[in-house]
Amino acid sequence: MKKAEATRLNILQKAFELMYKNGYQTTSIDDILATTKVTKGAFYYHFRNKDEMGLAIINEILKPALSAGFIDPLTTDQDPLEAIYNLMYNLLMENEFLKVEYGCPAANFTQEMTPWNPDFSKALDELTLQWQKQMSDSLEKGKQNGCVRKEVVAEQVTLFVMSGYWGIRNFGKLANSKSVYRPYLKELRSYLDSLR
């Protein structure tokens, strides 16, 4: 990796860490410069402004990490209900990238940025739609192979599961504890079992 590419990646990674912890709007370019130890000139060589850098964080840091953590696990299991439960358990209890005290980075960006930045909204919507489509497709395959009841509406289940995930992430953030995830996972297990 060339020096300029390494500098750019360092800026993105450190800026993401700051924004995940403190929020996008409260993280200033000066905060990013202090953390990355790059000059203002180096920052502006790579990004015209903070929003351009924010979009790069979504596309180059968040999307690959969340695709690997949220979408890929749904492509491997034959039983989508087990895959969904295992995915949620991993995301809530084991995933190293997602910190309980900071919530879900995609949800944080969505709540903070989409009301006033259409580019952020589009990029985050693409990520959410990918997850939604993969989970629905997985459930449809489960209906075909007999793991899921035929009358189950995959899109409704997907929306319910995703909404529950984003909601419980916020409870975890408020409590700063994974203990709030356990009752959610227990009820999620019961709900998914009812779809068999």
N, C-alpha and C positions, 0 to 999 in steps of 0.2 A: 504494500500500500504506500502510495506517495505521501509525502509530508502534508501537502494541502488536503488530501483526502482524509488523512489521520486527524488533522486539526478539525476539519468539518465534523467528522464522526464524534470526536471528543466534545465539541460544542453541543451537538445534538444529545448525546448521552447525559452529560452533566446538566444541561438545561431541562431535559426530561425529569431527571431526579429532583431538581429544585421545584419544578412545576407540579410534579406528582405530590410532593410533600406540602408545598405552600400555596398551590393554585397558580393558574396561568396569569391572571390579571395582577396578582400581587408580586409576581416574580419580574423584576426589571432586567433590562439589558445589563445594567451595572452589576446586578447580582450574578448574572451569568458570566460576565467578564471576570469578576472576582473569583468565582469558583473554577473557571477553566484556565485562568491565567493567560488569556489571549488578549491582544490589544483590540481597541475599538475598530481600528482599521482592518484587522484580521477578521473580526466578526462581520463587518460590512462587505468584506471581499466575498464572503460565502453567502450572506443573506442581505436582501435589501432592507428588511425590517423584521421586527419580532414575529409578526403574523406569518411571514414567509417561512421563518424558522419553525414556527408552531406547526404549520402544514407539513414540513419536512419531518418533524417528530412523529406526527400521525402516520405518514406514509412509510417512513424508513425505520422507525423504532416500534411504534405501537402495532401497526398492521402485521408485521412478521411475527412479533411476540404473541399477539392475541390470536393470530391465525394458527400458530403452532399449539397454543394452549386451549383455544375455544373450538376450533373447527376441525383440525386434524383428528382429534380423538373420536369424532363422530363418524369418521370414514372407515374405521377398522373393524368394529364389532358387528357381529351378525344380529345380536339382540340390541335394538336401539334403546330400549328402556333401561337396560343395564348400562349401556354406554353413556346415556344422559346422566344417570345417577353417579356413575364413576367420574364423569367430567365435572359435575358440580362438587362432588366431594374433593376432588383434586384441586379445583379452583379455590375452594374455600379453606381447605385444611392443609394442603401440602404445597401449593404453588409458591415458589420462591420469588417470582417476579411481582406478584400481587401482595401488597402489605395491608394487613387488617386495619391499621390505624389511618391509612390514606384512602381506603375504598378502592373502587375500580377506576383505573385511569381513563378508560373510554367513557364511562358514565360521568366522571368529573369533567372531562373536556366537553361532553355533550351538554351538561347543565350550565357550565360556565360560558361556553363560547358560541353555541349554535343560535342563541337568540339574536346575536348581532353580527355574526360573520357567516355568510352563506357558503364560503369555501370550506370552512371547518364543518359546517352542517353536511355538506355533500360528502366530504371525505369520511366522516364518522358514520353517515348513513350507509355508505358502501360497505363498511366493515360490519355494521349491524345486519344489513341485508344478507351478507355472506353467511353469517352465523345462523340467521333465521332460515335461509334456504337449506343449508346443510342439515340442520336439525329436522326440518319438515321432510326433506328427502329421505333422511334416515328412518323417520317414523313411517313414511309410505312404504319403504322397503320392508320394514317390520310387519306391516299389514299384509304384504304379499307373501312373506315367509311364515306367517302364522304367529309371530311373537306379539303382535298388537292386534286388538279387536278390529274388525273391518269397519265398524261404525265410528271409530275414533276420527276426529277431524284434526289432521296433523298441524295445520296452521294455528288452530286454537290452542292446542297443547303447547306448541312452540312459544306462542305469545305469553301464555300463562307461566311457563317455566322461566323464560327470559325475564319477565317482569319480577318474578319471585327472586331471581338471582340479583338483579339490580337493587331491589328493595332490601334484601338481607345484607348486601354489601354495605348499605348505608347504616343499618343497625349496628353492624360490626364496627364501622368507623366511629359511630357515636359512643359505643361501649368500649372501644379499643380492646376488644376481646373476641377471640374465636368461639367462646362459649355460646354466644347467641346463634351461631351457625348450627349447632347440634339439633335443636328442636326443628329448625327448618329442614335439615337433611332427613330427619325422622319422618316428618310429614310428606316430604317429597318422595321418599321411598314408598310410603303408603299410597300416595296418589298415582305414582307410576305403576305400582302393582295392580291398581284398579283398572288399568288400561289393557291388561292381558286378556 
